[in-house]
């Protein structure tokens, strides 16, 4: 006798082992038809899985997050099945689920073309319509190696050979195609209906540039036709907002093969950069931060002391001089401790807040670079707060309040808060961890922020809050963070004199609001589709003349605006006014001032706002008041 406990708490008794499919059928034929997998005592399994003992079981359908993952995983295999059918000489390698879809890497003698993708997708649909059962079987490791070698699938054989010899491996078959996989998978290919192949790209085998370049085919899959269409519509809108595309069109920046992963900022783009940096600099000044600047190159021994050398060596750029090894800093933290250590600090000096626009370098793989969102050289709005244990709560509370205000100024009001707590492998006493975690959680509670608890995801030295933005399309961007660190001050021997004259270690709070300025500006460009708010726009006003006779007055208007601190572009060219308006509108400038003879005679301006909005004729002073209000309100 075994009892199956369902999610609603009801129990179903069985006199003998029962498969997930049989369990679903006992609940209802509709559920059995919809079932894709199940969770048995927390483990995700196939519908063919036989439950041998009493357990907690939930049936997984396409409506569940687990179900969507199973669909996407199964679609990756269906795609490999289709590729092998169309291109028998291709070898399959690895095909995981990723956010919003899946991919599969193939070894083939030529690159797949967009036309190939159309054929592959068509074949996937054909194979899915056959509704072939997906069958799991288990083989000893060595038998599995021999099996795939016999098929000519050398990559699969290599993967299996890395598994310990005494372990079994699971294989899944559908029709004539068999693949290595842990599963689970849908019970039959007919469950896969709503998918689309998106693109093909190159990817090195095992991510190593010394290995063969493979063909990576990306796809997406969803639980319904509507969900698939909504996602494709989102992609279309995302493409319109792509910061790389807008960066070129609006002349903000460019990327060049002579400096992969590094950004060439053009005048308008650098104006945006300066707007963000100077805004953050005022935030520092108004909230008790002292701005510092550390060197970019530091001796290898420092990175060894902090532990970064062991963990991040492969992502660090190194150099040598006079038989000493150095590394370009991938983060600013050690430099701030060295600044803190200069001169004896008292408890009266704490909390001590340092801020730096620190330029960092990380040797990211070329395949992972993405516009200005992921680069090798970047600048962080980095800050470190040195405080006592008793000051952690108030500092975290103040930081969260400050961060919310900053994000609102940049147009982000939807923030996701996640508290990552103690991992199994950690340093420090439970008492200290209790205090640090409570401080982070209390700071969010007092701030009125709902949060997600992420057990075990904290750093080895302390817990952290991660702040994630939701943009206009609902996409999520993790930007800000505050981390509690008891480790690095100990490793680099930082201390202060306490009230009783004893030497104590400060607590170090690592914090960032926008994070990488490059990445944040990329997010801003996509959030606003290039139409940045007036206060941040690189050109705030374009002054346009209808004929040459208004040139002098237009120049005076532009000069008066510039004298008030606004960024102005004057266009007195001989082009038709309709062309000028269209051209400047495409550059997404917040305001266009059109000046003809009547405006010149009355000392007025005809105002057009972004989005082809005609605001009519107004006096110069009225327009000046309007744009000043926009900037003051961060509009």
C-alpha positions in Angstrom: 0.0 0.0 0.0 1.2 3.5 -0.8 -0.4 6.9 -0.4 0.0 9.7 -2.9 -0.5 13.1 -1.4 -1.7 15.8 -3.9 -1.0 19.5 -3.7 -4.4 20.2 -2.1 -3.6 17.8 0.7 -5.9 15.0 -0.5 -4.5 11.4 -0.5 -4.9 8.7 -3.1 -4.2 5.1 -1.9 -2.7 2.5 -4.3 -2.1 -1.1 -3.7 1.0 -1.3 -5.9 3.5 1.0 -7.6 1.8 3.5 -10.0 3.1 5.5 -12.9 2.6 9.3 -13.0 0.4 8.8 -16.1 -1.7 6.3 -14.2 -2.0 8.6 -11.2 -3.1 11.5 -13.5 -5.6 9.2 -15.2 -7.1 8.2 -11.8 -7.7 11.9 -11.2 -9.2 12.6 -14.5 -8.8 11.9 -18.2 -8.4 15.6 -19.0 -5.5 15.9 -16.6 -3.9 12.7 -17.9 -4.1 14.2 -21.4 -2.5 17.5 -20.3 0.2 16.0 -18.1 3.7 16.7 -19.3 5.7 15.6 -16.2 5.3 15.6 -12.4 7.2 16.5 -9.2 7.5 13.5 -6.9 8.8 14.6 -3.5 10.3 17.7 -5.3 12.0 15.8 -8.1 10.9 16.5 -11.6 10.2 13.3 -13.5 8.6 11.9 -16.7 5.0 10.8 -16.8 6.3 7.2 -17.3 8.1 7.4 -13.9 6.8 4.7 -11.6 6.2 5.8 -8.0 7.3 3.0 -5.7 6.4 4.4 -2.3 4.2 7.0 -0.6 5.1 10.5 -1.9 3.9 14.0 -2.4 3.1 14.4 -6.1 2.0 17.3 -8.2 1.2 16.8 -11.9 2.9 19.3 -14.2 1.0 20.7 -17.2 1.8 23.4 -19.8 0.3 26.0 -17.4 3.1 25.4 -14.9 6.6 26.9 -15.0 8.0 23.4 -14.8 5.8 22.4 -17.8 7.2 25.2 -19.9 10.7 24.1 -19.1 9.9 20.6 -20.1 8.4 21.8 -23.4 11.5 23.8 -24.2 13.8 21.0 -23.3 11.9 18.6 -25.5 11.8 21.2 -28.3 15.6 21.2 -28.2 15.6 17.5 -28.8 13.0 17.8 -31.5 15.2 20.3 -33.3 18.1 18.0 -33.1 15.9 15.2 -34.5 15.0 17.5 -37.4 18.6 18.5 -38.0 19.7 14.9 -38.1 16.9 14.0 -40.5 17.8 16.9 -42.9 21.5 16.9 -42.4 22.6 13.3 -41.4 26.3 14.3 -41.3 25.7 16.9 -38.6 26.8 15.9 -35.1 24.8 16.9 -32.0 26.5 18.3 -29.0 24.7 20.2 -26.2 21.1 21.6 -26.1 20.0 23.3 -22.9 17.0 25.3 -21.9 17.7 29.1 -21.7 15.5 32.0 -20.7 12.5 32.1 -23.0 13.7 29.2 -25.1 16.4 26.8 -26.0 19.4 26.2 -28.2 21.3 23.3 -29.6 24.9 23.3 -30.8 25.8 21.3 -33.9 29.0 20.3 -35.6 28.6 20.7 -39.4 30.9 21.3 -42.3 29.3 24.6 -43.1 27.3 27.3 -41.4 23.5 26.9 -41.3 21.7 29.6 -43.3 18.3 31.4 -42.6 16.9 29.2 -45.3 18.1 26.1 -43.4 16.3 27.3 -40.3 13.0 27.5 -42.2 13.5 23.9 -43.4 14.5 22.7 -39.9 11.4 24.4 -38.3 9.2 22.9 -41.0 10.6 19.4 -40.3 10.1 19.9 -36.6 6.4 20.6 -37.2 6.2 17.5 -39.4 7.9 15.3 -36.8 5.7 16.7 -34.0 2.6 15.9 -35.9 3.5 12.2 -35.9 3.0 12.3 -32.1 5.8 9.8 -31.6 6.3 8.6 -28.0 9.4 9.8 -26.2 10.9 6.8 -24.5 13.6 6.8 -21.7 16.1 4.0 -21.1 19.2 3.7 -19.0 22.6 2.3 -20.0 25.9 1.8 -18.2 28.3 4.6 -19.0 30.6 2.6 -21.2 27.7 1.1 -23.2 26.4 4.5 -23.8 29.8 5.7 -25.0 30.0 2.7 -27.4 26.4 3.4 -28.6 27.1 7.0 -29.6 30.5 6.2 -31.1 28.6 3.7 -33.2 26.3 6.5 -34.4 29.3 8.7 -35.2 28.3 11.1 -32.5 31.8 11.7 -31.1 30.8 14.8 -29.1 28.2 12.9 -27.2 30.6 10.1 -26.6 33.1 12.7 -25.2 30.5 14.1 -22.9 29.6 10.7 -21.5 33.2 9.8 -21.0 33.5 12.6 -18.5 30.9 10.9 -16.3 32.3 8.5 -13.6 32.6 5.0 -14.9 30.3 3.4 -12.3 27.4 5.6 -13.2 24.5 4.9 -15.5 23.2 7.4 -18.0 19.8 8.0 -19.4 18.9 8.2 -23.1 15.7 9.4 -24.7 14.4 8.2 -28.1 11.8 9.6 -30.4 11.3 7.9 -33.7 14.8 7.2 -35.2 16.5 9.8 -33.0 18.2 9.0 -29.7 19.9 11.6 -27.4 21.7 11.7 -24.1 19.7 13.5 -21.5 18.7 13.5 -17.8 15.2 14.5 -18.7 12.4 14.8 -18.1 10.7 15.1 -21.5 7.1 15.4 -22.7 5.5 11.9 -23.2 5.2 12.4 -27.0 6.2 14.8 -29.7 2.6 15.8 -30.3 2.8 17.9 -27.1 5.1 20.3 -28.9 3.1 22.7 -31.0 4.1 26.3 -30.4 7.7 26.9 -31.2 9.8 29.0 -33.6 13.5 29.0 -34.5 15.0 32.4 -34.1 18.6 32.6 -35.3 21.9 30.8 -35.7 25.3 31.8 -34.3 28.7 30.5 -33.8 29.8 28.9 -30.5 33.0 27.2 -29.5 32.9 23.6 -28.3 32.8 23.7 -24.5 33.2 27.5 -24.7 36.9 27.3 -25.5 38.2 29.4 -28.4 40.8 26.7 -29.1 38.1 24.2 -30.0 36.0 23.8 -33.1 33.4 26.5 -33.9 30.0 24.9 -33.8 26.6 26.1 -35.1 24.3 27.2 -32.4 20.6 27.3 -33.4 18.3 29.2 -31.0 14.6 28.6 -30.7 11.7 29.6 -28.5 8.7 27.5 -27.3 5.6 28.4 -25.4 2.5 26.8 -23.9 0.0 28.4 -26.3 -0.3 30.2 -29.6 -1.1 33.4 -27.9 1.9 33.2 -25.6 4.2 32.5 -28.6 2.7 35.5 -30.5 3.0 37.8 -27.5 6.7 36.9 -27.2 7.3 37.5 -30.9 5.6 40.8 -30.6 7.8 41.6 -27.6 10.9 40.7 -29.6 9.8 43.0 -32.4 9.5 45.9 -30.0 12.8 44.9 -28.3 14.5 45.1 -31.7 13.2 48.6 -32.3 14.6 49.6 -28.9 17.9 47.7 -29.3 20.6 50.0 -27.9 23.1 48.9 -30.5 20.8 49.9 -33.3 19.8 53.2 -31.7 23.4 53.9 -30.7 24.3 54.0 -34.4 21.2 55.8 -35.6 21.4 58.5 -33.0 25.2 58.8 -33.1 25.8 57.9 -29.5 28.6 55.4 -29.7 30.2 52.7 -31.7 32.1 49.4 -31.2 35.1 48.5 -33.2 37.0 45.2 -33.8 40.2 47.0 -32.9 39.0 47.1 -29.3 36.5 44.3 -28.7 34.4 44.8 -25.7 35.3 48.5 -25.3 33.2 51.5 -26.2 34.0 54.5 -28.4 31.7 57.3 -27.1 30.6 60.0 -29.6 29.9 63.5 -28.4 26.2 63.0 -27.9 26.7 59.6 -26.2 29.3 61.1 -23.9 26.9 63.9 -23.0 24.5 61.2 -21.8 27.4 59.6 -19.9 28.3 62.9 -18.2 24.6 63.4 -17.4 24.4 60.1 -15.5 27.8 60.5 -13.9 27.3 64.1 -12.7 23.8 63.2 -11.4 25.4 60.3 -9.4 28.1 62.6 -8.2 25.5 64.9 -6.7 23.9 61.9 -5.1 27.3 61.1 -3.5 27.8 64.6 -2.2 24.2 64.9 -0.9 24.4 61.6 1.0 27.6 61.7 2.9 29.9 60.0 0.4 33.5 61.1 -0.2 34.6 60.5 -3.7 37.9 58.7 -4.2 39.9 57.4 -7.1 42.1 54.3 -7.0 44.6 53.0 -9.6 43.6 50.6 -12.3 46.6 48.3 -12.0 47.4 46.6 -8.7 50.0 44.0 -7.7 49.0 40.4 -8.0 49.7 39.7 -4.4 46.9 42.0 -3.3 44.4 40.0 -5.4 45.8 36.8 -3.9 45.1 38.2 -0.4 41.5 39.1 -1.1 40.8 35.8 -2.8 40.0 37.3 -6.2 43.0 35.7 -7.9 41.8 32.2 -7.1 38.2 32.9 -8.2 38.6 35.4 -11.0 42.0 34.8 -12.5 40.7 33.7 -15.9 38.7 37.0 -16.2 41.5 39.3 -15.2 43.8 41.1 -17.6 47.4 40.9 -16.4 50.7 42.7 -17.2 54.3 42.6 -16.0 56.9 45.3 -15.1 60.3 44.9 -13.6 59.6 41.2 -12.8 56.5 42.1 -10.9 53.0 40.8 -11.9 50.1 43.1 -12.0 46.4 42.9 -12.8 43.9 45.4 -14.1 41.3 45.7 -11.5 38.1 43.8 -12.1 36.5 45.6 -9.1 37.3 48.5 -6.9 36.9 47.0 -3.4 40.5 46.3 -2.4 41.6 49.8 -3.4 39.0 51.3 -1.1 40.3 49.3 1.8 43.8 50.5 1.1 42.5 54.1 1.2 40.7 53.4 4.5 43.9 52.0 6.0 45.8 55.3 5.5 45.7 57.0 8.8 44.2 55.7 12.0 40.4 55.6 12.0 38.2 56.0 15.1 34.7 54.7 15.8 33.7 58.4 15.6 34.7 58.3 11.8 32.2 55.6 11.1 30.2 55.1 9.0 32.7 56.2 6.4 31.3 56.2 2.9 33.6 56.1 -0.2 32.3 56.4 -3.7 34.2 56.0 -6.9 33.5 56.0 -10.6 36.0 53.3 -10.9 37.1 52.0 -14.3 37.3 48.2 -14.3 38.3 45.5 -16.8 37.2 41.9 -17.1 38.3 39.5 -19.8 34.8 38.4 -20.8 34.6 35.7 -23.5 34.1 37.3 -26.9 30.9 35.3 -27.4 29.4 36.8 -24.3 29.9 40.5 -25.3 26.7 42.4 -26.1 26.8 46.0 -27.2 27.5 48.2 -24.3 25.5 45.9 -22.0 28.3 43.5 -21.5 31.8 44.8 -22.2 35.4 44.2 -21.1 36.0 47.8 -19.9 33.4 49.5 -17.8 32.9 52.1 -15.1 31.0 51.4 -11.9 29.3 53.8 -9.6 31.0 51.9 -6.9 30.8 52.6 -3.2 31.9 51.0 0.0 30.7 51.9 3.5 32.9 51.1 6.5 30.7 50.8 9.6 30.2 49.0 12.9 27.9 46.0 13.2 25.3 48.2 15.0 25.2 50.6 12.0 24.4 48.0 9.3 20.7 48.3 9.6 20.5 52.1 9.3 23.0 52.1 6.4 21.0 49.5 4.5 17.8 51.4 5.2 19.2 54.6 3.9 20.7 53.0 0.9 17.4 51.3 -0.2 15.6 54.7 0.2 18.2 56.4 -1.8 18.3 53.8 -4.6 14.5 54.0 -5.0 14.7 57.8 -5.4 17.5 57.4 -8.0 15.7 54.8 -10.1 12.5 57.0 -10.1 14.5 59.9 -11.5 15.6 57.7 -14.3 12.1 56.5 -15.1 12.0 53.2 -13.3 9.3 52.6 -10.7 9.0 48.8 -10.7 11.8 47.2 -8.7 12.2 43.6 -7.7 14.0 43.0 -4.4 15.8 39.8 -3.6 17.5 38.9 -0.3 20.2 36.3 -0.8 21.0 34.5 2.5 23.8 32.4 3.9 25.3 29.6 1.8 26.5 26.3 3.2 30.1 27.2 2.7 30.6 30.5 4.6 32.8 32.2 7.1 31.7 34.0 10.3 29.5 33.0 13.2 25.8 32.3 12.9 25.3 35.3 15.3 26.9 37.6 12.8 24.9 36.2 9.9 21.7 36.5 11.8 22.4 40.1 12.4 23.4 40.9 8.9 20.4 39.1 7.3 18.0 40.7 9.8 19.4 44.1 8.9 18.9 43.6 5.2 15.4 42.3 5.6 14.4 44.9 8.1 15.7 47.7 5.8 13.3 46.4 3.1 10.4 46.0 5.5 10.8 49.5 6.9 11.1 50.8 3.3 7.8 49.1 2.4 9.4 46.8 -0.1 8.1 43.3 -0.8 11.0 41.0 -1.4 11.9 37.5 -2.6 14.0 35.3 -0.3 16.7 33.4 -2.0 18.1 30.9 0.5 21.8 30.0 0.1 22.6 32.5 -2.6 24.6 34.9 -0.5 28.3 35.4 -0.9 30.6 33.3 1.3 31.4 36.5 3.3 27.8 37.7 3.8 24.2 38.2 2.6 23.1 40.7 0.0 20.2 42.5 -1.5 19.9 42.5 -5.3 17.8 45.2 -6.9 16.3 44.4 -10.3 14.6 46.9 -12.6 11.6 46.2 -14.8 11.6 48.2 -18.0 8.8 49.4 -20.2 8.6 45.9 -21.9 8.6 44.0 -18.6 12.2 42.9 -19.0 14.3 42.6 -15.9 17.7 44.1 -15.3 19.7 43.5 -12.1 21.6 46.7 -11.4 21.9 47.7 -7.8 23.2 45.7 -4.9 24.3 46.0 -1.3 26.4 43.3 0.3 27.6 42.8 3.9 31.2 41.8 4.0 33.1 40.6 7.2 35.9 38.9 5.2 37.8 41.5 3.1 38.6 43.9 6.0 40.0 40.9 7.9 42.1 39.7 4.9 43.6 43.1 4.3 43.9 44.0 8.0 41.6 47.0 8.1 40.8 48.3 11.6 39.5 51.2 13.7 39.9 52.3 17.3 36.8 51.6 19.3 35.4 53.6 22.2 37.3 51.5 24.7 40.6 52.0 22.7 40.6 48.4 21.4 41.3 47.7 17.7 38.3 46.4 15.8 37.5 45.3 12.3 35.0 47.4 10.4 32.1 45.9 8.5 32.4 46.6 4.8 29.2 47.2 2.8 29.7 46.9 -0.9 27.0 48.9 -2.8 26.2 50.1 -6.3 23.1 51.8 -7.6 23.4 51.9 -11.4 26.2 49.4 -11.5 28.1 49.6 -14.8 27.5 53.0 -16.3 27.9 51.5 -19.8 25.2 48.9 -19.1 22.9 51.3 -17.4 23.0 53.7 -20.3 22.2 50.8 -22.6 19.2 50.0 -20.4 18.2 53.7 -20.4 18.3 53.8 -24.2 16.1 50.7 -24.5 13.8 51.8 -21.8 13.1 55.1 -23.5 13.5 53.8 -27.1 16.2 56.4 -27.6 13.9 59.2 -26.6 15.6 60.1 -23.4 13.9 62.4 -20.9 14.5 66.1 -21.4 16.9 66.4 -18.5 19.2 63.7 -19.9 18.7 64.1 -23.7 22.0 65.0 -25.4 20.2 67.6 -27.5 17.3 69.2 -25.6 16.1 71.7 -28.2 16.5 72.1 -31.9 16.0 75.6 -33.3 14.8 75.6 -36.9 14.3 78.4 -39.4 11.8 78.5 -42.2 13.9 80.9 -44.4 17.2 82.7 -44.2 15.6 85.9 -43.0 15.0 84.4 -39.5 18.7 83.2 -39.0 19.7 86.1 -36.8 16.7 85.8 -34.5 17.1 82.0 -34.4 20.7 82.4 -33.4 19.7 84.7 -30.6 17.1 82.2 -29.3 19.7 79.4 -29.4 22.2 81.6 -27.6 19.7 82.5 -24.8 18.9 78.9 -24.3 22.5 77.9 -24.1 23.2 80.7 -21.6 20.5 79.1 -19.4 22.4 75.8 -19.6 20.5 74.0 -22.2 21.9 71.8 -25.0 20.8 73.3 -28.3 21.2 72.5 -31.9 20.7 75.4 -34.4 19.6 74.6 -38.0 19.6 77.6 -40.4 20.3 75.5 -43.5 18.4 76.1 -46.8 16.5 72.8 -46.5 12.7 72.9 -46.5 11.2 73.2 -43.1 9.3 69.9 -43.5 12.6 68.2 -44.1 14.2 69.8 -41.1 11.3 68.9 -38.8 11.3 65.3 -40.0 15.1 65.0 -39.7 15.3 66.4 -36.2 12.3 64.5 -35.1 14.0 61.3 -36.1 16.9 62.2 -33.7 14.3 62.1 -30.9 15.0 65.6 -29.6 12.5 66.6 -26.9 11.6 70.0 -28.4 11.7 71.6 -31.9 11.4 75.4 -32.1 10.2 76.5 -35.5 10.8 80.2 -36.3 9.2 82.0 -39.2 8.6 85.7 -39.9 5.7 86.0 -37.5 7.6 84.4 -34.6 10.5 86.7 -35.3 8.3 89.8 -35.4 6.6 88.9 -32.1 9.6 87.5 -30.3 8.0 84.1 -30.0 8.6 80.5 -30.9 6.4 77.8 -32.4 6.9 74.7 -30.2 6.7 71.1 -31.3 7.3 68.4 -28.7 8.6 64.9 -29.3 6.0 62.6 -30.8 4.8 65.2 -33.4 2.9 67.2 -30.8 2.2 70.8 -31.9 2.2 72.9 -28.7 1.5 76.1 -30.7 3.2 79.5 -30.5 4.4 80.8 -27.1 6.7 83.5 -25.9 10.3 82.7 -25.4 9.9 83.1 -21.6 6.9 80.7 -21.5 8.9 78.1 -23.3 11.9 78.7 -21.1 9.7 78.1 -18.0 8.3 74.9 -19.5 11.7 73.3 -20.3 13.1 74.4 -16.9 10.2 72.7 -15.3 10.8 69.5 -17.3 14.4 69.4 -16.2 13.6 70.1 -12.5 11.0 67.4 -12.5 13.3 64.9 -14.4 10.8 64.7 -17.2 
